[in-house]
Amino acid sequence: MHMLGLNVEDGIKQYLPLAGHVQISQAPERREPFYPSGEINYARVFDLLVELEYGGYIGLEYVPSDYENA
């Protein structure tokens, strides 16, 4: 959502009831969710998922910051 220019929190609130799972990585370079120079506040995202009582899976698909070909 973030990479499409959409508000992540609004998107979660709107689309979470339709989601089969949540997939995360840090923007803009698909790094670890808590990568220091990322643009997404994952502490807030996870708080929101708890607030909305999300009990499903969270998948991580990212390029590790220590990957030599990154």
Secondary structure, 3 states (H helix, E strand, C coil): CHHHCCCHHHHHHHHHHHCCCEEECECCCCECCCCCCCCCCHHHHHHHHHHCCCCCCEEECCCCCCCCCC
